[in-house]
Amino acid sequence: MDISEFSYVWTTQKRDFVLVKSEYGYAIVNKRDQTMLCISDDETDAAVVEKMLEEGCSVYEDILDAYSDV
């Protein structure tokens, strides 16, 4: 599976894109813009989240904590 089109979330924009953990899994959030990245394909979404975790992207338990950490 090629997820290279999303590589900016764990490379060039890694400071802005974070993961927010919930009871439903992880949301990919741009904490600076206060937006979410929605990937319609579940397998692609899971692969991007996995790659973000591997690359050490920040993980928050609360979205408000992510938004306030800009």
C-alpha positions in Angstrom: 0.0 0.0 0.0 1.4 3.4 -1.0 0.7 6.1 1.6 3.4 8.4 0.4 0.8 11.1 -0.5 0.3 11.6 3.2 4.0 11.6 4.1 3.8 15.3 5.0 2.0 14.4 8.3 5.1 12.6 9.6 7.8 14.6 7.8 7.5 18.3 6.8 4.4 19.1 8.9 5.1 16.7 11.7 4.9 19.6 14.3 1.4 20.4 13.2 -0.1 17.0 12.7 -0.7 14.9 15.8 -2.8 11.9 16.8 -5.7 12.3 19.3 -6.6 9.0 20.9 -10.3 8.2 21.7 -12.4 5.2 22.5 -12.9 4.9 18.7 -9.2 4.9 17.8 -7.0 7.7 16.6 -7.9 10.9 14.8 -5.3 12.7 12.7 -5.4 16.4 13.7 -3.7 19.5 12.6 -3.3 21.2 15.9 -2.3 24.6 14.4 -5.3 24.9 12.0 -7.6 22.9 14.4 -8.7 20.6 11.6 -8.9 16.9 11.1 -7.5 14.9 8.2 -10.2 12.4 7.2 -9.0 9.5 5.1 -12.1 7.7 3.6 -10.4 4.3 3.2 -10.1 2.5 6.5 -7.0 0.5 5.5 -5.1 3.6 4.3 -6.1 5.5 7.5 -4.8 2.7 9.7 -1.5 2.6 7.7 -1.0 6.4 8.1 -1.7 6.2 11.8 0.7 3.3 12.2 3.4 5.2 10.3 2.8 8.3 12.4 3.2 6.3 15.6 6.4 4.7 14.2 7.8 8.1 13.3 7.2 9.4 16.9 4.4 11.9 16.1 2.8 13.4 19.2 -0.2 11.6 20.7 -2.8 13.4 22.9 -5.6 12.0 25.0 -7.7 15.2 24.7 -8.1 17.3 21.6 -8.1 20.5 23.6 -4.7 19.6 24.9 -3.5 19.3 21.3 -5.0 22.6 20.3 -3.5 24.5 23.3 0.0 23.0 22.5 0.8 25.2 19.5 
